[in-house]
Amino acid sequence: MSDVMSNVAMLAAPSNRSRIYLDVLERNDLLPETAICLVDSMTETAEQRRRQSEDASDDDSNDDAVLPEDPDLETNRSVRERFDDAGVPYQTVETLNPNDDAVVAAVGELDQDLLVYSGPGGVILDGDVLTVGPEFLHVHAGILPDYRGSTTVYYSLLADGQCGATAFIMNEQIDQGPVVGQQVYPPPENPETLDLYYDPWIRSRLLVDVLSQYEETGELDRRPQRTDEGETYFIVHPVLKHLTMLRVKE
């Protein structure tokens, strides 16, 4: 069994972000001691097809080297395969909605004080799931309060020429909980990796910093946000996305 963090749980959707989180956390001996995995039948079918495709492929290329900034990054295994291989116990809930009653019940049964949130993108959590159990630790791909909302990595790159990540404790307001860590990062070496790999990877790097502090001190260094500052962004328009990619390639 891999080393795990006591008093820390995780809620994980079947996403590339979750797989990258788990890869980076495992390499830093910071895996959670238990987890809740969100799944549904369509996800299960997609995972089976992905594995069958990989097994049948004659391509000898190394899919592990998907990110120039981290050649050791490995995303081939599913979330549950990673937990199984590491010996981390988990509960499966058959829904992709983190506000579902079954998820609320599962979170309420946790004994841990902190839960690393890696749920599906674009879902706003309600008070039931946020207050029934551990505090939710989320890493947002943007510097708060300047860049709240969706696809903020693109707006930040377009305006500032850099990426950012903020770790915070979630509440019912969008990206307005107390901040526990922030970091600025350069643009990706390969802009084609931005959505699928670079965005979750910079989040995972900050997550390691925050959890390392929590493991050492048992506390998080919190500071409240100025809710009257900053701006909330919505899903980036394809034209702006294209302009951002061109800027990164310069």
C-alpha positions in Angstrom: 0.0 0.0 0.0 1.2 3.5 -0.9 1.7 6.1 1.8 -1.5 8.0 2.5 -2.5 11.2 4.4 -4.5 10.7 7.5 -7.5 12.9 8.0 -7.8 13.6 4.2 -10.4 12.1 1.8 -11.1 12.7 -1.8 -14.1 13.0 -4.1 -13.2 12.1 -7.6 -15.0 12.2 -10.9 -13.7 9.9 -13.7 -11.7 12.7 -15.3 -8.2 13.5 -16.5 -7.9 16.0 -13.7 -8.6 13.3 -11.1 -6.0 10.9 -12.8 -3.4 13.7 -12.8 -4.1 14.6 -9.2 -3.7 11.0 -8.2 -0.5 10.5 -10.2 1.2 13.6 -8.7 -0.1 13.0 -5.2 1.1 9.4 -5.2 4.6 10.5 -6.4 4.7 12.9 -3.4 3.3 10.3 -0.8 0.1 12.5 -0.4 -2.7 10.1 -1.4 -5.9 10.4 0.6 -6.7 7.7 3.1 -10.1 7.1 1.6 -12.2 8.3 -1.4 -15.6 8.6 -3.0 -15.6 7.8 -6.7 -18.4 9.1 -9.0 -19.3 6.8 -11.9 -22.1 6.0 -14.3 -22.8 3.4 -17.0 -21.6 5.6 -19.9 -18.4 6.3 -18.1 -17.8 2.7 -17.4 -18.3 1.9 -21.1 -16.0 4.6 -22.1 -13.3 3.3 -19.7 -13.7 -0.2 -21.1 -13.4 1.0 -24.7 -10.3 3.1 -23.8 -8.5 0.1 -22.2 -9.5 -2.2 -25.1 -8.2 0.3 -27.6 -4.9 0.5 -25.7 -4.6 -3.2 -25.5 -5.2 -3.7 -29.2 -3.0 -0.8 -30.3 0.4 -1.6 -32.0 1.6 1.9 -31.3 4.8 1.8 -29.3 4.7 5.5 -28.4 5.0 6.4 -24.7 1.7 8.0 -23.7 3.2 8.7 -20.3 5.3 11.6 -21.8 2.2 13.7 -22.6 3.4 16.9 -20.9 6.9 18.3 -21.6 7.0 20.0 -18.1 6.6 16.6 -16.4 7.8 13.6 -18.5 6.9 11.2 -15.7 3.2 12.1 -15.8 1.1 8.9 -16.2 -2.6 9.1 -17.0 -3.3 5.7 -18.5 -5.0 4.1 -15.4 -8.5 5.0 -14.4 -9.2 6.6 -11.1 -10.4 3.4 -9.5 -7.5 1.4 -10.9 -5.2 3.9 -9.3 -6.9 3.6 -5.9 -6.9 -0.2 -6.3 -3.2 -0.3 -7.1 -2.3 2.0 -4.2 -4.5 0.1 -1.7 -6.7 3.2 -1.0 -10.2 2.2 0.0 -13.1 3.9 -1.8 -16.8 4.0 -2.1 -18.5 4.0 -5.6 -21.5 6.2 -6.1 -23.4 5.8 -9.4 -23.9 9.4 -10.4 -21.8 12.2 -11.8 -23.8 14.8 -9.9 -21.9 15.7 -6.7 -25.2 17.2 -5.3 -27.0 13.9 -5.5 -28.5 12.6 -2.3 -26.3 9.5 -2.4 -23.2 11.6 -2.6 -24.4 13.8 0.3 -24.9 10.6 2.3 -21.5 9.2 1.4 -19.7 12.5 2.3 -21.7 12.6 5.6 -20.2 9.3 6.6 -16.6 10.4 6.3 -14.5 10.8 9.4 -11.9 13.0 7.8 -11.7 16.8 8.3 -10.6 17.7 4.8 -11.8 16.5 1.4 -9.9 17.1 -1.8 -12.6 17.9 -4.5 -12.0 16.7 -8.0 -15.6 16.6 -9.3 -17.0 17.2 -12.7 -16.4 20.7 -14.2 -19.1 23.3 -14.3 -21.1 22.0 -11.4 -22.0 24.4 -8.6 -22.1 22.6 -5.2 -25.0 23.3 -2.9 -25.0 23.7 0.8 -26.1 20.1 1.6 -23.0 18.4 0.3 -20.7 21.3 1.5 -21.8 21.2 5.1 -22.6 17.6 5.8 -19.1 16.4 6.4 -15.4 17.5 5.8 -14.4 20.9 4.4 -14.0 20.8 0.6 -10.6 21.8 -0.7 -10.7 22.8 -4.3 -7.9 24.1 -6.7 -9.1 26.6 -9.2 -7.2 27.4 -12.4 -6.9 31.1 -11.9 -5.7 33.7 -9.4 -8.6 34.6 -7.1 -10.3 37.0 -6.8 -9.2 38.3 -10.2 -10.3 35.3 -12.2 -13.4 33.6 -10.9 -15.6 31.3 -12.9 -15.0 29.1 -16.0 -12.1 28.5 -18.3 -10.2 31.3 -16.5 -6.8 29.9 -17.6 -7.5 31.3 -21.1 -8.5 34.7 -19.9 -5.4 34.9 -17.7 -3.1 33.8 -20.5 -4.7 36.3 -22.9 -4.6 39.2 -20.5 -1.4 38.5 -18.5 0.6 36.0 -20.5 0.6 33.5 -17.6 -1.4 30.9 -15.7 -2.4 30.8 -12.1 -3.9 28.4 -9.6 -5.7 29.1 -6.3 -6.5 26.6 -3.6 -9.5 27.5 -1.4 -12.1 26.1 0.9 -15.4 25.9 -1.0 -18.6 27.6 0.0 -21.9 28.1 -1.8 -20.6 31.2 -3.6 -18.7 30.7 -6.9 -14.9 30.7 -6.1 -15.3 32.9 -3.0 -14.1 30.7 -0.1 -11.1 31.4 2.0 -7.8 31.1 0.1 -5.2 28.6 1.4 -2.6 28.8 -1.4 -1.8 30.5 -4.7 0.8 30.2 -7.4 1.6 31.7 -10.8 2.9 29.5 -13.6 4.4 30.2 -17.1 2.4 29.2 -20.2 2.7 25.6 -21.3 5.6 24.6 -23.5 3.1 22.9 -25.8 -0.2 24.8 -26.0 -2.0 21.7 -27.3 -1.7 20.3 -23.7 -3.4 23.2 -22.1 -6.9 21.8 -21.4 -6.3 18.1 -21.0 -2.9 18.1 -19.2 -1.4 21.5 -18.3 -4.4 23.0 -16.5 -4.9 20.0 -14.1 -1.2 19.6 -13.7 -0.6 23.1 -12.4 -3.5 22.6 -10.1 -1.9 19.4 -8.8 1.4 21.1 -8.1 -0.3 23.7 -5.9 -2.4 20.9 -4.3 0.9 19.2 -3.3 2.2 22.4 -1.7 -1.0 22.9 0.3 -1.3 19.2 1.4 2.3 19.1 2.4 1.8 22.1 4.7 -1.4 20.4 6.1 0.5 17.2 6.7 3.3 19.0 8.5 1.2 21.4 10.6 -2.3 20.0 10.7 -3.6 23.4 9.6 -4.3 25.4 6.5 -3.1 29.0 6.2 -6.4 30.7 5.4 -7.1 34.2 4.3 -10.5 35.6 3.3 -11.2 36.9 -0.2 -12.3 40.3 -1.0 -15.7 39.4 -2.5 -16.2 43.0 -3.8 -13.1 42.6 -6.0 -12.3 40.5 -9.1 -14.5 39.4 -12.0 -16.5 36.2 -12.8 -15.9 34.7 -16.2 -18.0 32.4 -18.3 -17.0 29.7 -20.8 -14.5 31.2 -23.2 -15.7 32.0 -26.7 -14.0 29.8 -29.4 -12.5 33.0 -31.0 -10.9 34.1 -27.8 -9.7 30.5 -27.2 -8.0 30.5 -30.6 -6.4 33.9 -30.0 -5.1 32.6 -26.7 -3.5 29.6 -28.3 -1.9 31.8 -30.9 -0.4 34.0 -28.2 1.0 30.9 -26.3 2.6 29.7 -29.6 4.4 33.0 -30.1 
